Amino acid sequence: MPRLTDTHCHLDFDRFDPDREAVIQRAADQGLERILIPGLDIDSSRSAIALAEKYEMIYAAVGVHPNSGETWQADTHAQLAELSKHPKVVAIGEIGLDFYWDTTPKPLQRKILRQQLELAAEVGLPVIIHDREAHAELIPILVDWQEELDSEGLELAEKPGVMHSYSGDILQAQDVLKSGYYLGITGPVTFKKALEMQEVAEKAPQDRLLIETDAPFLTPHPFRGKRNEPAYVYYMAEKIASLRGTSLEDVGEFTSRNAKRLFNW
């Protein structure tokens, strides 16, 4: 059985309320050793921590998603800083920019992104980056931040974070790869028409790839259209193995090793 890690899963969502225990057991039965739940706001960050406290295999990230930007208050930064001290919090996220959904004004998105990047530097935790139709603006911000970390001699500069559900092409990936970021590969890599994502999964450096479900979203083939769950990370690993001409066990091993290196768990 392959050793697997799901580095991005929203197990705290109410869609898992009826059978969360069974979902977690299926993940363990499929070979998963670690599951990371990112926060979307203060409440979901607390929920992620609560699940991490209950289950040994679960870890948490804390942060405010760009689409939750209107929840940002004067004390949010301080609350996230306090939550980040929890021993099972391993990242700041899910943070970033989203220019697809018109839920948070762009100036506010930029403001809370920069504040959370500052927080990550303060507490020494990597970031989980959400990028939707904001690539041209987001990448320079991340590259500049990594250069600031490097100039300050911070260890975080060597592995600043992961581009969650990376959807750019292999050429666009070069800047973030040069800056030490990892690339999260999600369920659409299993879709026939996802040629750019498949090229990234095939050609990106082995030591920079992570696999994520983003459950309950982005369900892979052959379950497309149904609720996604952590056990299905198996199908991303299987597809990557096929693309790279290696074994499922090898993909599980190196992606789990990459996750351990980035999140220090």
C-alpha angles and dihedrals in degrees: 000000000000121000106240140184129193106206097185125036132140097216090154092068116113090241085078096048095097096053111008093133091053092046091054091047091051089052092052091047089054092056102264113154100175136027122186120205115197123207122239097190137348094285095049090044088058090047091052091052091048091056091046089054091051100046125046094211094053126088130179142223123199127213150105117268116223090245089056092051094118088067091064111117135179091266098042094098090052092047092052091048090054093046091049090065091070109113093233095051106102105167147019109246174233089341135139141086130310117187094167099072115052096216103112126035111250095239090056091048090054092047096052092042091056092045091052093047087054089050092051090053091048095052098033097237127137121245131241106216127209113200120178118165088329100093097120092054100034101051096059089050091053094044091049091049092051090050089052090052090050094049089052091051094240118162089223089073090075094058109013098165151287133291098229116225092355110214104171125101127263093264092052088051093063097081095051092042090052088053092054100257123147124226120232114214116204140187098287089072084080093058117103095231097046092100098148093051090046091052090052091049090049101043108028116103111278092231093059102053126103128176122224136174099200082207132221083033135056096034113195128231127300091035097043111149094030131091112287121227137182095261088066091069081090090075094054090050090048092052093047089051090054093048094048096041095239138109129283088237091055093051091048090050098049096041091049090048090050091051091051091051094049100041098033096224 
